[in-house]
Amino acid sequence: MSFPPSAPEIRQPCPACARFGKPAGDLSLLASIAINSPIGILNLDKPRGLTSHDVVDLVRKATGVKRVGHSGALDPLATGVLLVLLGAATRVAEFLLASPKVYRASVYLGRATDTDDAEGRVIAEGDISGIDQKRIETSLNEFRGHILQKPPVYSALKREGQPLYRLARRGVEVETAPREVEIYRLEIRNWQPPIVDLEVECSSGTYIRALARDIGEKLGCSGHLASLVRTRIGRFPLEEAASLAEIEEAFIHGTWRDLVHPLDEALLDFAPLVLDTQAEMRISLGQAVSGDGLFPRQADMVRAYSAAGRFLALLRRGNDGRWLPHKVFA
């Protein structure tokens, strides 16, 4: 076994940014097209008005793939990067879910809603006449780094198996417990009263709706999320995302492979390891392989490839120093 000279020789992130010039029709037409089970990650630009589940259903019908998931939901109000996982790629969802997210958020100051966004019922209003950009900037200092955040009552979090939003819609009193999230970066992009535009880079589990609500409360004027665009998940930027219309064209014309990222692109933060034929066989059988002298001791997870460059598995280091199969894909 040996290591490649550099990770790019094992796998370069594909651009996945093909664009199609022809006009697109109804995505439902794709349901009748037979496709040979694509596997990988679709970087999709979710349109406003659809739930993430709606998008997954559309892609499932388009591709004929039964196992389809996503790596972090967007509310119907939001647009931007939604990573749709096809086939075995659903097994890397946990790594994409843990990736940092970047958003462009417009916060409406002076008005709170029961859903913490523009789709909710107004429940409070406040005076913003004394609010200026300097005061907003000062308030943002309270929301950088590790913070405790109470998720919105209207959320998909569950209580006794029931999504909170369903309980809230039935008039059931719902209380959410604060949980720790991390805001890596929080910057003002524009202030045009009553809207302040923010750019937010944050950890998994952060609710931008809750952030908008809390900023309004900190300023003493109330606030809610007016609009939201997710511009990045980990290595996947909005600039390389395909629209539903472009995906339709790709599946109609058989060029969908240009849009599907290999599933190991979700794992590029782990170093690559090339296995010889014997070690490849052991891994495929769920057996450990020797790790002597193969990697620095600080590495506890690696991507395993065949000598031909085929992605095989994600391996973890055992207590005895050997590499154990964590997730096998081949």
LINCORMO-V795007 format. One record per residue. N is the residue number from 0. SS is DSSP state (A for helix, B for strand, O for the rest). PHI is phi in whole degrees, -180 to 180 (none if undefined). D_CENTER is the distance of its C-alpha to the mean C-alpha in whole Angstrom. Layout:
n=N ss=SS phi=PHI d_center=D_CENTER
n=N ss=SS phi=PHI d_center=D_CENTER
//
This chain:
n=0 ss=O phi=none d_center=34
n=1 ss=B phi=-153 d_center=33
n=2 ss=O phi=-102 d_center=30
n=3 ss=O phi=-70 d_center=29
n=4 ss=O phi=-57 d_center=30
n=5 ss=O phi=-157 d_center=27
n=6 ss=A phi=-58 d_center=23
n=7 ss=A phi=-59 d_center=23
n=8 ss=A phi=-73 d_center=26
n=9 ss=O phi=-91 d_center=24
n=10 ss=O phi=-158 d_center=21
n=11 ss=O phi=-97 d_center=20
n=12 ss=O phi=-58 d_center=17
n=13 ss=O phi=-73 d_center=18
n=14 ss=O phi=-68 d_center=18
n=15 ss=O phi=43 d_center=16
n=16 ss=O phi=-130 d_center=18
n=17 ss=O phi=-63 d_center=21
n=18 ss=O phi=-125 d_center=22
n=19 ss=O phi=-115 d_center=24
n=20 ss=O phi=-84 d_center=27
n=21 ss=O phi=-79 d_center=29
n=22 ss=O phi=-67 d_center=28
n=23 ss=O phi=-99 d_center=26
n=24 ss=O phi=-103 d_center=27
n=25 ss=O phi=-80 d_center=26
n=26 ss=A phi=-61 d_center=23
n=27 ss=A phi=-64 d_center=25
n=28 ss=A phi=-62 d_center=27
n=29 ss=A phi=-71 d_center=25
n=30 ss=A phi=-60 d_center=26
n=31 ss=A phi=-93 d_center=29
n=32 ss=O phi=-95 d_center=28
n=33 ss=O phi=-86 d_center=28
n=34 ss=O phi=-125 d_center=25
n=35 ss=O phi=-83 d_center=26
n=36 ss=O phi=33 d_center=23
n=37 ss=O phi=-65 d_center=20
n=38 ss=O phi=-127 d_center=18
n=39 ss=B phi=149 d_center=14
n=40 ss=B phi=-120 d_center=11
n=41 ss=B phi=-99 d_center=11
n=42 ss=B phi=-89 d_center=10
n=43 ss=B phi=-115 d_center=11
n=44 ss=B phi=-91 d_center=12
n=45 ss=B phi=-70 d_center=12
n=46 ss=O phi=-80 d_center=15
n=47 ss=O phi=-67 d_center=16
n=48 ss=O phi=102 d_center=18
n=49 ss=O phi=-102 d_center=16
n=50 ss=O phi=-79 d_center=14
n=51 ss=A phi=-62 d_center=11
n=52 ss=A phi=-65 d_center=14
n=53 ss=A phi=-57 d_center=16
n=54 ss=A phi=-65 d_center=14
n=55 ss=A phi=-60 d_center=14
n=56 ss=A phi=-63 d_center=17
n=57 ss=A phi=-63 d_center=18
n=58 ss=A phi=-68 d_center=17
n=59 ss=A phi=-61 d_center=18
n=60 ss=A phi=-68 d_center=21
n=61 ss=A phi=-68 d_center=21
n=62 ss=A phi=-97 d_center=21
n=63 ss=O phi=78 d_center=23
n=64 ss=O phi=-81 d_center=20
n=65 ss=O phi=-78 d_center=20
n=66 ss=O phi=-92 d_center=18
n=67 ss=B phi=-134 d_center=14
n=68 ss=B phi=-144 d_center=11
n=69 ss=B phi=-143 d_center=8
n=70 ss=O phi=-114 d_center=5
n=71 ss=O phi=132 d_center=4
n=72 ss=O phi=-73 d_center=7
n=73 ss=O phi=-117 d_center=9
n=74 ss=O phi=-64 d_center=12
n=75 ss=O phi=-54 d_center=15
n=76 ss=O phi=-64 d_center=16
n=77 ss=O phi=-86 d_center=13
n=78 ss=B phi=-127 d_center=12
n=79 ss=B phi=111 d_center=10
n=80 ss=B phi=-63 d_center=7
n=81 ss=B phi=-130 d_center=6
n=82 ss=B phi=-88 d_center=6
n=83 ss=B phi=-99 d_center=9
n=84 ss=B phi=-105 d_center=11
n=85 ss=B phi=-109 d_center=14
n=86 ss=A phi=60 d_center=17
n=87 ss=A phi=-62 d_center=17
n=88 ss=A phi=-65 d_center=13
n=89 ss=A phi=-63 d_center=13
n=90 ss=A phi=-79 d_center=14
n=91 ss=A phi=-105 d_center=12
n=92 ss=A phi=-56 d_center=9
n=93 ss=A phi=-61 d_center=10
n=94 ss=A phi=-77 d_center=9
n=95 ss=A phi=-72 d_center=6
n=96 ss=A phi=-61 d_center=5
n=97 ss=O phi=-81 d_center=8
n=98 ss=O phi=-71 d_center=7
n=99 ss=O phi=-61 d_center=8
n=100 ss=B phi=-118 d_center=7
n=101 ss=B phi=-123 d_center=10
n=102 ss=B phi=-132 d_center=11
n=103 ss=B phi=-108 d_center=14
n=104 ss=B phi=-122 d_center=16
n=105 ss=B phi=-107 d_center=20
n=106 ss=B phi=-107 d_center=21
n=107 ss=B phi=-91 d_center=25
n=108 ss=B phi=-92 d_center=27
n=109 ss=O phi=104 d_center=30
n=110 ss=B phi=-154 d_center=29
n=111 ss=B phi=-108 d_center=27
n=112 ss=B phi=-127 d_center=26
n=113 ss=O phi=-72 d_center=25
n=114 ss=O phi=-101 d_center=22
n=115 ss=O phi=69 d_center=21
n=116 ss=B phi=-138 d_center=20
n=117 ss=O phi=-72 d_center=22
n=118 ss=O phi=-89 d_center=22
n=119 ss=O phi=-92 d_center=24
n=120 ss=O phi=-85 d_center=28
n=121 ss=B phi=-67 d_center=29
n=122 ss=B phi=-119 d_center=31
n=123 ss=B phi=-162 d_center=32
n=124 ss=B phi=-134 d_center=33
n=125 ss=O phi=-141 d_center=34
n=126 ss=O phi=-90 d_center=36
n=127 ss=O phi=-110 d_center=34
n=128 ss=O phi=-62 d_center=37
n=129 ss=O phi=-96 d_center=37
n=130 ss=O phi=-91 d_center=33
n=131 ss=O phi=-129 d_center=33
n=132 ss=A phi=-64 d_center=30
n=133 ss=A phi=-63 d_center=32
n=134 ss=A phi=-67 d_center=32
n=135 ss=A phi=-63 d_center=28
n=136 ss=A phi=-59 d_center=27
n=137 ss=A phi=-61 d_center=29
n=138 ss=A phi=-66 d_center=27
n=139 ss=A phi=-66 d_center=24
n=140 ss=A phi=-59 d_center=25
n=141 ss=A phi=-74 d_center=25
n=142 ss=A phi=-117 d_center=21
n=143 ss=O phi=-99 d_center=21
n=144 ss=B phi=86 d_center=20
n=145 ss=B phi=-78 d_center=20
n=146 ss=B phi=-136 d_center=20
n=147 ss=B phi=-96 d_center=21
n=148 ss=B phi=-130 d_center=19
n=149 ss=B phi=-90 d_center=20
n=150 ss=O phi=-59 d_center=18
n=151 ss=O phi=-61 d_center=19
n=152 ss=O phi=-62 d_center=21
n=153 ss=O phi=-85 d_center=20
n=154 ss=O phi=-145 d_center=17
n=155 ss=O phi=-85 d_center=16
n=156 ss=O phi=-59 d_center=17
n=157 ss=B phi=-113 d_center=20
n=158 ss=B phi=-128 d_center=24
n=159 ss=O phi=53 d_center=26
n=160 ss=O phi=83 d_center=24
n=161 ss=B phi=-105 d_center=23
n=162 ss=B phi=-59 d_center=20
n=163 ss=A phi=-61 d_center=21
n=164 ss=A phi=-64 d_center=21
n=165 ss=A phi=-70 d_center=24
n=166 ss=A phi=-64 d_center=26
n=167 ss=A phi=-63 d_center=26
n=168 ss=A phi=-67 d_center=27
n=169 ss=O phi=-87 d_center=30
n=170 ss=O phi=85 d_center=31
n=171 ss=O phi=-74 d_center=30
n=172 ss=O phi=-69 d_center=30
n=173 ss=O phi=-122 d_center=27
n=174 ss=O phi=-125 d_center=26
n=175 ss=O phi=-107 d_center=23
n=176 ss=O phi=-87 d_center=23
n=177 ss=B phi=-62 d_center=22
n=178 ss=B phi=-141 d_center=19
n=179 ss=B phi=-82 d_center=18
n=180 ss=B phi=-133 d_center=15
n=181 ss=B phi=-129 d_center=16
n=182 ss=B phi=-103 d_center=16
n=183 ss=B phi=-75 d_center=16
n=184 ss=B phi=-151 d_center=17
n=185 ss=B phi=-146 d_center=18
n=186 ss=B phi=-132 d_center=21
n=187 ss=B phi=-82 d_center=23
n=188 ss=B phi=-98 d_center=22
n=189 ss=B phi=-166 d_center=25
n=190 ss=B phi=-131 d_center=27
n=191 ss=B phi=-132 d_center=29
n=192 ss=O phi=-46 d_center=30
n=193 ss=O phi=-94 d_center=29
n=194 ss=B phi=-102 d_center=26
n=195 ss=B phi=-114 d_center=24
n=196 ss=B phi=-94 d_center=21
n=197 ss=B phi=-123 d_center=19
n=198 ss=B phi=-115 d_center=16
n=199 ss=B phi=-127 d_center=14
n=200 ss=B phi=-115 d_center=12
n=201 ss=B phi=-148 d_center=11
n=202 ss=O phi=-81 d_center=10
n=203 ss=O phi=-60 d_center=8
n=204 ss=O phi=92 d_center=10
n=205 ss=O phi=-79 d_center=12
n=206 ss=O phi=-100 d_center=13
n=207 ss=A phi=-70 d_center=14
n=208 ss=A phi=-59 d_center=16
n=209 ss=A phi=-67 d_center=18
n=210 ss=A phi=-62 d_center=18
n=211 ss=A phi=-61 d_center=20
n=212 ss=A phi=-59 d_center=22
n=213 ss=A phi=-71 d_center=23
n=214 ss=A phi=-64 d_center=24
n=215 ss=A phi=-60 d_center=26
n=216 ss=A phi=-67 d_center=28
n=217 ss=A phi=-62 d_center=28
n=218 ss=A phi=-79 d_center=30
n=219 ss=O phi=78 d_center=32
n=220 ss=O phi=-128 d_center=31
n=221 ss=O phi=72 d_center=28
n=222 ss=B phi=-174 d_center=25
n=223 ss=B phi=-150 d_center=22
n=224 ss=B phi=-82 d_center=19
n=225 ss=B phi=-88 d_center=21
n=226 ss=B phi=-159 d_center=18
n=227 ss=B phi=-150 d_center=14
n=228 ss=B phi=-129 d_center=12
n=229 ss=B phi=-89 d_center=9
n=230 ss=B phi=-101 d_center=10
n=231 ss=B phi=-165 d_center=8
n=232 ss=B phi=-125 d_center=5
n=233 ss=O phi=54 d_center=8
n=234 ss=O phi=-90 d_center=10
n=235 ss=B phi=-107 d_center=9
n=236 ss=B phi=-93 d_center=10
n=237 ss=A phi=-62 d_center=11
n=238 ss=A phi=-59 d_center=15
n=239 ss=A phi=-106 d_center=14
n=240 ss=O phi=-82 d_center=12
n=241 ss=B phi=-101 d_center=15
n=242 ss=O phi=-79 d_center=16
n=243 ss=A phi=-60 d_center=17
n=244 ss=A phi=-64 d_center=21
n=245 ss=A phi=-68 d_center=20
n=246 ss=A phi=-67 d_center=19
n=247 ss=A phi=-57 d_center=22
n=248 ss=A phi=-58 d_center=24
n=249 ss=A phi=-63 d_center=22
n=250 ss=A phi=-77 d_center=23
n=251 ss=A phi=-66 d_center=26
n=252 ss=O phi=-98 d_center=28
n=253 ss=O phi=75 d_center=26
n=254 ss=O phi=-105 d_center=24
n=255 ss=A phi=-62 d_center=21
n=256 ss=A phi=-61 d_center=21
n=257 ss=A phi=-67 d_center=20
n=258 ss=O phi=-104 d_center=17
n=259 ss=B phi=-95 d_center=16
n=260 ss=B phi=-77 d_center=14
n=261 ss=O phi=-58 d_center=16
n=262 ss=A phi=-64 d_center=14
n=263 ss=A phi=-74 d_center=15
n=264 ss=A phi=-68 d_center=13
n=265 ss=A phi=-75 d_center=11
n=266 ss=A phi=-119 d_center=14
n=267 ss=O phi=-68 d_center=15
n=268 ss=O phi=-74 d_center=16
n=269 ss=O phi=-93 d_center=18
n=270 ss=B phi=-71 d_center=22
n=271 ss=B phi=-89 d_center=23
n=272 ss=B phi=-138 d_center=26
n=273 ss=B phi=-96 d_center=29
n=274 ss=O phi=-104 d_center=31
n=275 ss=O phi=-79 d_center=34
n=276 ss=A phi=-61 d_center=35
n=277 ss=A phi=-65 d_center=36
n=278 ss=A phi=-66 d_center=33
n=279 ss=A phi=-60 d_center=31
n=280 ss=A phi=-64 d_center=33
n=281 ss=A phi=-63 d_center=33
n=282 ss=A phi=-64 d_center=29
n=283 ss=A phi=-64 d_center=29
n=284 ss=O phi=-94 d_center=32
n=285 ss=O phi=81 d_center=30
n=286 ss=O phi=-101 d_center=32
n=287 ss=O phi=-78 d_center=32
n=288 ss=B phi=-128 d_center=33
n=289 ss=O phi=-64 d_center=34
n=290 ss=O phi=-120 d_center=33
n=291 ss=O phi=-59 d_center=36
n=292 ss=O phi=67 d_center=35
n=293 ss=O phi=-89 d_center=32
n=294 ss=O phi=-153 d_center=30
n=295 ss=O phi=-57 d_center=30
n=296 ss=O phi=-60 d_center=30
n=297 ss=O phi=-74 d_center=27
n=298 ss=O phi=-79 d_center=25
n=299 ss=O phi=-113 d_center=24
n=300 ss=B phi=-149 d_center=21
n=301 ss=B phi=-139 d_center=22
n=302 ss=B phi=-91 d_center=21
n=303 ss=B phi=-105 d_center=24
n=304 ss=B phi=-128 d_center=25
n=305 ss=O phi=-76 d_center=29
n=306 ss=O phi=-62 d_center=31
n=307 ss=O phi=-87 d_center=30
n=308 ss=O phi=92 d_center=27
n=309 ss=O phi=-83 d_center=25
n=310 ss=B phi=-70 d_center=22
n=311 ss=B phi=-110 d_center=24
n=312 ss=B phi=-167 d_center=22
n=313 ss=B phi=-104 d_center=20
n=314 ss=B phi=-112 d_center=23
n=315 ss=B phi=-121 d_center=24
n=316 ss=B phi=-79 d_center=27
n=317 ss=O phi=-83 d_center=29
n=318 ss=O phi=-64 d_center=32
n=319 ss=O phi=-90 d_center=35
n=320 ss=O phi=91 d_center=33
n=321 ss=O phi=-81 d_center=32
n=322 ss=B phi=-94 d_center=29
n=323 ss=B phi=-109 d_center=28
n=324 ss=B phi=-62 d_center=25
n=325 ss=B phi=-100 d_center=22
n=326 ss=B phi=-143 d_center=20
n=327 ss=B phi=-104 d_center=23
n=328 ss=O phi=-116 d_center=21
n=329 ss=O phi=-136 d_center=25
//
